[in-house]
Amino acid sequence: MNWDQIEGNWKQLKGNVKEQWGKLTDDHIDTIAGKRDQLAGKIQESYGISKEEAEKQISEWEKKQKS
């Protein structure tokens, strides 16, 4: 699934995001609204990791999503 599809299906994918990154609140997930850079920022902030690590986690998560 490419990022355009993820953004378009964000409402359906919210649960998967919450499962992967449990520290993200519903408010965070609503604010992210499918924007990859927003997701990376919230992961960095919530988990205290680097931007590179957040991007790596997002890429791995993205690959797991069904196309």
C-alpha positions as a printed NumPy array, in Angstrom:
array([[ 0.   ,  0.   ,  0.   ],
       [ 1.51 ,  3.326, -0.965],
       [ 1.236,  6.408,  1.208],
       [-1.558,  7.974, -0.899],
       [-3.66 ,  4.874, -0.219],
       [-2.782,  4.983,  3.473],
       [-3.796,  8.631,  3.649],
       [-7.056,  7.874,  1.847],
       [-7.826,  4.947,  4.152],
       [-6.654,  6.631,  7.351],
       [-9.932,  6.095,  9.205],
       [-9.708,  2.351,  8.6  ],
       [-5.999,  2.243,  9.494],
       [-6.218,  4.165, 12.77 ],
       [-6.546,  0.924, 14.727],
       [-3.425, -0.513, 13.088],
       [-1.494,  2.651, 13.938],
       [-2.689,  2.51 , 17.543],
       [-1.672, -1.161, 17.718],
       [ 1.813, -0.417, 16.365],
       [ 2.433,  2.76 , 18.385],
       [ 0.377,  2.414, 21.559],
       [ 1.708,  5.61 , 23.093],
       [-0.06 ,  7.691, 20.439],
       [-3.358,  9.043, 21.708],
       [-6.576,  9.235, 19.703],
       [-5.995, 13.001, 19.522],
       [-2.53 , 12.419, 18.044],
       [-3.964, 10.008, 15.49 ],
       [-6.73 , 12.46 , 14.533],
       [-4.17 , 15.281, 14.202],
       [-1.903, 13.121, 12.013],
       [-4.813, 12.563,  9.583],
       [-2.725, 10.276,  7.388],
       [ 0.179, 12.683,  6.936],
       [ 3.446, 10.749,  7.049],
       [ 5.531, 13.663,  8.354],
       [ 3.006, 14.263, 11.149],
       [ 3.117, 10.575, 12.07 ],
       [ 6.918, 10.621, 12.173],
       [ 6.89 , 13.708, 14.39 ],
       [ 4.401, 12.244, 16.86 ],
       [ 6.326,  8.952, 17.034],
       [ 9.561, 10.857, 17.694],
       [ 7.908, 12.953, 20.378],
       [ 6.091, 10.072, 22.089],
       [ 8.942,  7.56 , 22.024],
       [11.959,  9.876, 22.255],
       [13.586,  8.456, 19.119],
       [15.366, 10.012, 16.159],
       [13.636, 11.044, 12.962],
       [15.554,  8.307, 11.134],
       [14.307,  5.631, 13.544],
       [10.726,  6.919, 13.272],
       [10.955,  6.823,  9.465],
       [12.349,  3.276,  9.616],
       [ 9.45 ,  2.142, 11.803],
       [ 6.924,  3.805,  9.486],
       [ 8.467,  2.147,  6.43 ],
       [ 8.315, -1.261,  8.105],
       [ 4.698, -0.655,  9.14 ],
       [ 3.81 ,  0.54 ,  5.643],
       [ 5.158, -2.689,  4.107],
       [ 2.925, -4.747,  6.428],
       [-0.248, -3.004,  5.25 ],
       [-2.226, -4.917,  2.649],
       [-2.226, -3.374, -0.791]])
